[in-house]
């Protein structure tokens, strides 16, 4: 099928590349001409495992191309996906100005029937507004249908998530539009749930908020484990073995971050307030998430006594491994907090260094070329992102490089017994600290 994706950010680029890889003809459109030229030249603006190879393969096969013209995208496609940013506002409300702008631009060039698909994460009832906007500004009276088709992509494994989805949600009042959408997803061999538009829009916020709730729940349990002498990893295993619950998203740590969970939880709270049904449970999820970072900082302060002039190494800047995304990263917030207290902070991240350097919050940190370079002369090491390679480093060598062998593991990446045997003062989340005699 002929498809256009308006917005070549994270969701748009991954979606377009994967659609092309299963045989569709795809035009990815973006209003950032510099980004479009970079993509046309083979330069990929984000890191996602496997994405570069898929893009190059499908550009070579002439199934994928890039443009800065919405007219070109709409004229040459049966289905137009909207995948533009929906950033949060200070009160948690979603900024829909990009959605509105693209809807008007589509209306301006629409001449024949098209299916307009909202792929961006939007508040319930946005589809109604998109429909109203296109009708209002399309003076030719062209027919169209609006569909909600939320994405469920996890950064770091987005290609797998798109190619092997748990489910595909299609929200529409038009059977014709649903039939066309089923053709788009036919190669993916996944269950399809057809709903009304409002239900489809609500599913995304409800799903992400529930996952955030699971993270905050186990983090609240970790605080109880910390003071009771229990091991949060064992507790999580015991909970997760119940098939009604599952082990995923029961990993205690320093809190969730990134471009989705904080934004979507805040948005769902605001949406619920607007509808007159306050979602106080999610307010508590937010509170627990913030407390987890503060608890971890208190642990660092209590152990080191004073942070001013202390040399601290931080491994990790991205909000999770296998991505270069540093947006709303708890790792970045930790570095910022320690810098504000006068610490000398050295940082290293396998993929997040370039985007990290652009952040004012960590501008005063020293960016090192390797994990071992970061720990030279350090009085403490903070593990802030659970990159697998950090677990495979020679910690005997790490100890030699450090002034004092103190490790704060914010992701429970390492084995406490092993660290104790190596002579480290080891602190983690919801597990007993190891203090060698």
LINDA-V288026 format. One record per backbone hydrogen bond with DSSP energy under -0.5 kcal/mol. NH is the residue of the N-H (numbers start at 1). CO is the residue of the C=O. If there is no record, write none. Layout:
BEGIN
nh & co
NH & CO
NH & CO
END
This chain:
BEGIN
nh & co
3 & 1
3 & 25
4 & 79
5 & 27
6 & 4
6 & 81
7 & 5
7 & 29
9 & 83
13 & 9
14 & 10
15 & 11
16 & 12
17 & 13
18 & 14
19 & 15
20 & 16
21 & 17
22 & 18
22 & 19
23 & 20
24 & 19
25 & 1
26 & 24
26 & 63
27 & 3
28 & 26
28 & 65
29 & 5
29 & 27
30 & 67
33 & 31
36 & 32
37 & 33
38 & 34
39 & 35
40 & 36
41 & 37
42 & 39
43 & 38
44 & 42
45 & 43
48 & 46
49 & 322
51 & 48
52 & 48
54 & 50
55 & 51
56 & 52
57 & 53
58 & 54
59 & 55
60 & 56
61 & 57
62 & 59
63 & 58
64 & 58
65 & 26
67 & 28
70 & 68
73 & 69
74 & 70
75 & 71
76 & 72
77 & 74
78 & 2
79 & 2
80 & 115
81 & 4
81 & 79
82 & 117
83 & 6
83 & 81
89 & 93
92 & 89
95 & 87
96 & 94
100 & 96
101 & 97
102 & 98
103 & 99
104 & 100
105 & 101
106 & 102
107 & 103
108 & 104
109 & 105
109 & 106
110 & 106
114 & 143
115 & 78
116 & 114
116 & 145
117 & 80
117 & 115
118 & 116
118 & 147
119 & 82
119 & 117
120 & 82
122 & 120
126 & 123
129 & 125
130 & 126
131 & 127
132 & 128
133 & 129
134 & 130
135 & 131
136 & 132
137 & 133
138 & 134
139 & 137
141 & 138
145 & 114
147 & 116
148 & 171
149 & 118
149 & 147
151 & 119
155 & 153
157 & 154
161 & 157
162 & 158
163 & 159
164 & 160
165 & 162
168 & 191
170 & 168
170 & 193
171 & 148
172 & 170
172 & 195
175 & 173
178 & 174
179 & 175
180 & 176
181 & 177
182 & 178
183 & 179
184 & 180
185 & 181
186 & 182
186 & 183
188 & 185
189 & 186
193 & 168
194 & 192
195 & 170
195 & 193
200 & 196
201 & 197
202 & 198
203 & 199
204 & 200
205 & 201
206 & 202
207 & 203
208 & 204
209 & 205
210 & 206
211 & 207
212 & 208
213 & 209
214 & 210
215 & 211
216 & 212
217 & 213
218 & 214
219 & 215
220 & 216
221 & 217
222 & 218
223 & 219
224 & 220
225 & 221
226 & 222
227 & 223
228 & 224
229 & 225
230 & 225
232 & 230
232 & 430
235 & 231
236 & 232
237 & 233
238 & 234
239 & 235
240 & 236
241 & 237
242 & 239
243 & 241
245 & 242
246 & 242
250 & 247
252 & 250
254 & 410
258 & 327
258 & 328
261 & 257
264 & 260
265 & 261
266 & 262
267 & 263
268 & 264
269 & 265
270 & 266
271 & 267
272 & 268
273 & 269
274 & 270
275 & 271
276 & 273
277 & 272
280 & 278
282 & 279
283 & 279
284 & 280
285 & 281
286 & 282
287 & 283
288 & 284
289 & 285
290 & 286
291 & 287
292 & 288
293 & 289
294 & 290
295 & 291
296 & 292
297 & 293
298 & 294
299 & 295
300 & 296
301 & 297
302 & 298
303 & 299
304 & 300
305 & 301
306 & 304
309 & 342
310 & 307
312 & 310
312 & 344
313 & 380
314 & 346
315 & 382
316 & 314
316 & 348
319 & 325
324 & 47
329 & 326
332 & 317
333 & 329
334 & 330
335 & 331
336 & 332
337 & 333
338 & 334
339 & 335
340 & 336
341 & 337
342 & 339
343 & 338
344 & 310
345 & 343
346 & 312
347 & 366
348 & 314
353 & 349
356 & 352
357 & 353
358 & 354
358 & 355
359 & 356
362 & 359
363 & 360
365 & 362
366 & 345
367 & 365
368 & 347
368 & 366
374 & 370
375 & 371
376 & 372
376 & 373
377 & 401
378 & 375
379 & 311
380 & 311
381 & 406
382 & 313
383 & 381
383 & 408
384 & 315
384 & 382
385 & 315
387 & 385
390 & 387
391 & 387
391 & 388
392 & 388
392 & 389
393 & 390
395 & 393
397 & 394
398 & 394
399 & 395
400 & 396
401 & 397
402 & 398
403 & 378
404 & 378
406 & 404
407 & 425
408 & 381
409 & 407
409 & 427
410 & 383
410 & 408
412 & 409
416 & 414
419 & 415
420 & 416
421 & 417
422 & 418
423 & 420
424 & 419
425 & 405
426 & 424
426 & 434
427 & 407
430 & 428
434 & 426
435 & 433
436 & 434
END
